Amino acid sequence: MAAGQNQRNRKNDPMLTKTGKPRLGPLNATQLNKLLEASNKPKEKSKILRAIQKQAVVAA
């Protein structure tokens, strides 16, 4: 449940998972870089960096 809400009150957001974490798959490289700059948590930063590297490998 996102941010302490129950399922009945939870708004469906396609860019968030059920637990409120951001979905990185549909984002492009510029959006991921912007998200990386805004992120404060090291765990989130590492996930974003992995997503950027995954896109670079697929594009090459």
Contact map, one row per residue, 1 for C-alpha under 8 A:
111111100100000001110000000000000000000000000000000000000000
111111000100000001111000000000000000000000000000000000000000
111110000000000000110000000000000000000000000000000000000000
111111000000000000000000000000000000000000000000000000000000
111111101100000000000000000000000000000000000000000000000000
110111111100000000000000000000000000000000000000000000000000
100011111100000000000000000000000000000000000000000000000000
000001111100000000000000000000000000000000000000000000000000
000011111110000000000000000000000000000000000000000000000000
110011111111000000000000000000000000000000000000000000000000
000000001111100000000000000000000000000000000000000000000000
000000000111110000000000000000000000000000000000000000000000
000000000011111110000000000000000000000000000000000000000000
000000000001111110000000000000000000000000000000000000000000
000000000000111110000111000000000000000000000000000000000000
000000000000111111111110000000000000000000000000000000000000
000000000000111111111110000000000000000000000000000000000000
110000000000000111111000000000000000000000000000000000000000
111000000000000111111000000000000000000000000000000000000000
111000000000000111111100000000000000000000000000000000000000
010000000000000111111110000000000000000000000000000000000000
000000000000001110011111000000000000000000000000000000000000
000000000000001110001111110000000000000000000000000000000000
000000000000001000000111111000010000000000000001001000000000
000000000000000000000011111000000000000000000000001000000000
000000000000000000000011111100000000000000000000000000000000
000000000000000000000001111110110000000000000000000000000000
000000000000000000000000011111110000000000000000000000000000
000000000000000000000000001111111000000000000000000100100000
000000000000000000000000000111111100000000000000000000000000
000000000000000000000000001111111110000000000000000000000000
000000000000000000000001001111111111000000000001001100000000
000000000000000000000000000011111111100000000000000100000000
000000000000000000000000000001111111110000000000000000000000
000000000000000000000000000000111111111000000001000000000000
000000000000000000000000000000011111111000001001100000000000
000000000000000000000000000000001111111000000000000000000000
000000000000000000000000000000000111111100000000000000000000
000000000000000000000000000000000011111110011000000000000000
000000000000000000000000000000000000011111011000000000000000
000000000000000000000000000000000000001111111000000000000000
000000000000000000000000000000000000000111111100000000000000
000000000000000000000000000000000000000011111110000000000000
000000000000000000000000000000000000001111111111000000000000
000000000000000000000000000000000001001111111111100000000000
000000000000000000000000000000000000000001111111110000000000
000000000000000000000000000000000000000000111111111000000000
000000000000000000000001000000010011000000011111111100000000
000000000000000000000000000000000001000000001111111110000000
000000000000000000000000000000000000000000000111111111000000
000000000000000000000001100000010000000000000011111111100000
000000000000000000000000000010011000000000000001111111110000
000000000000000000000000000000000000000000000000111111111000
000000000000000000000000000000000000000000000000011111111100
000000000000000000000000000010000000000000000000001111111110
000000000000000000000000000000000000000000000000000111111111
000000000000000000000000000000000000000000000000000011111111
000000000000000000000000000000000000000000000000000001111111
000000000000000000000000000000000000000000000000000000111111
000000000000000000000000000000000000000000000000000000011111
